[in-house]
Amino acid sequence: MVELVVVICVILIVSAIALPSVMRAWKSYELTSAATQIANTLKWTRSDAIKHNKTTNCIVQFANGALGEDVNGNLNLDPGEAQVALSGGLVLLASGEVPDPGTMGYASAPQVPTEPIGFDSRGAVVGANGQAVSVLYVGLDGAPEYGFRAVTLLPSGNTQVWTATPGGNWYSVY
C-alpha cells in the first residue's frame, strides 16, 4: 500500500512539473493552426479567382475574428459561404499589439488590410491591398506570453506564415 501511495505521489509531482510545458505547447499549436487556416482561406480564395477567371474577394471581419470567400460578391460573409472563425480566445490583432513587423524583412512594414482582399483572374491582389504586403496578426486575447502568429500576403498573391515571441523578432514558419 505504501508503494502505491509513493508511486501516485511521484506521478502527481511529475504531472505538476510538466503541465505548464504542455499548456504552452498546446497554445502554440492553436496559434499556428489558426494562422494556417487563415493562409489556406486566402489561398482558396485566390485559387477560385483563377479558376473562375474573375475577381474574387476574401472578407476579413476583425470584430468577430472571421474571414472567408465572398462567393456572391455582396462584400459580406453569408451563411453557406466557406468561412474560418477564430475561437478559444484567438483573435485578430492590430499592428500595435504585436512585435515590430520590420523584422519580417520586407522593404516596408506589412499593412493590416483595411478593405476586403481581392484577387484578380491571375491571382494577384487588387485594390489598395495590392499596393503593399498585407498582414493578418493572430494572438490569444489577453495572453501575449504565448506569442503571436502572422500571415503575410504579397501583392503577387503568395502567403507566408510567421511566428514571434512577445517583444521578439518574426521568424518564418513556412
ChimeraX attribute file (.defattr): number of C-alpha atoms within 10 A of each C-alpha:
attribute: neighborCount
match mode: 1-to-1
recipient: residues
	/A:1	5
	/A:2	7
	/A:3	8
	/A:4	9
	/A:5	10
	/A:6	11
	/A:7	11
	/A:8	12
	/A:9	12
	/A:10	12
	/A:11	12
	/A:12	12
	/A:13	11
	/A:14	11
	/A:15	12
	/A:16	11
	/A:17	11
	/A:18	11
	/A:19	11
	/A:20	11
	/A:21	11
	/A:22	12
	/A:23	12
	/A:24	14
	/A:25	13
	/A:26	13
	/A:27	19
	/A:28	18
	/A:29	12
	/A:30	19
	/A:31	24
	/A:32	21
	/A:33	13
	/A:34	23
	/A:35	27
	/A:36	21
	/A:37	18
	/A:38	27
	/A:39	20
	/A:40	14
	/A:41	19
	/A:42	26
	/A:43	19
	/A:44	16
	/A:45	25
	/A:46	27
	/A:47	18
	/A:48	21
	/A:49	22
	/A:50	18
	/A:51	12
	/A:52	10
	/A:53	13
	/A:54	14
	/A:55	20
	/A:56	28
	/A:57	28
	/A:58	26
	/A:59	21
	/A:60	25
	/A:61	16
	/A:62	13
	/A:63	9
	/A:64	12
	/A:65	17
	/A:66	18
	/A:67	23
	/A:68	23
	/A:69	28
	/A:70	22
	/A:71	19
	/A:72	12
	/A:73	12
	/A:74	9
	/A:75	16
	/A:76	19
	/A:77	21
	/A:78	14
	/A:79	7
	/A:80	7
	/A:81	13
	/A:82	15
	/A:83	20
	/A:84	17
	/A:85	15
	/A:86	20
	/A:87	13
	/A:88	9
	/A:89	12
	/A:90	19
	/A:91	22
	/A:92	23
	/A:93	21
	/A:94	14
	/A:95	16
	/A:96	8
	/A:97	12
	/A:98	22
	/A:99	17
	/A:100	16
	/A:101	19
	/A:102	13
	/A:103	13
	/A:104	19
	/A:105	11
	/A:106	12
	/A:107	9
	/A:108	11
	/A:109	17
	/A:110	21
	/A:111	18
	/A:112	17
	/A:113	17
	/A:114	10
	/A:115	15
	/A:116	21
	/A:117	24
	/A:118	26
	/A:119	29
	/A:120	19
	/A:121	18
	/A:122	16
	/A:123	24
	/A:124	18
	/A:125	27
	/A:126	19
	/A:127	13
	/A:128	14
	/A:129	22
	/A:130	19
	/A:131	13
	/A:132	19
	/A:133	23
	/A:134	23
	/A:135	24
	/A:136	23
	/A:137	22
	/A:138	25
	/A:139	27
	/A:140	22
	/A:141	12
	/A:142	10
	/A:143	13
	/A:144	14
	/A:145	12
	/A:146	19
	/A:147	21
	/A:148	26
	/A:149	30
	/A:150	31
	/A:151	26
	/A:152	23
	/A:153	27
	/A:154	20
	/A:155	19
	/A:156	16
	/A:157	22
	/A:158	16
	/A:159	20
	/A:160	16
	/A:161	22
	/A:162	21
	/A:163	23
	/A:164	22
	/A:165	16
	/A:166	16
	/A:167	12
	/A:168	14
	/A:169	15
	/A:170	23
	/A:171	16
	/A:172	13
	/A:173	14
	/A:174	10
